[in-house]
């Protein structure tokens, strides 16, 4: 098993938003909140995320596919 790099909430926020900004159709996503849900097993991500959007808009399904790739690479400090 490989050890994931450890990142702060601020670093993870930056990385997630960097990926979001590559997609013009996600321009109503203002930010992301990094959370620390209970970790069910050591191989599960130790951080979660929630989108902060403009108004009553919802984040597109495609946006939800961005963070899991980063969760596989990084752990929250």
ZILINZI-V865692 format. One record per run of one state. SS is the DSSP state (2 for helix, 1 for strand, 0 for the rest). FROM is the first residue (numbers start at 0). LEN is the number of residues. If there is no record, write none. Layout:
BEGIN
((SS;FROM;LEN) (SS;FROM;LEN))
END
This chain:
BEGIN
((0;0;4) (1;4;3) (0;7;1) (2;8;12) (0;20;3) (2;23;3) (0;26;2) (1;28;7) (0;35;12) (1;47;6) (0;53;7) (2;60;13) (1;73;3) (0;76;1))
END
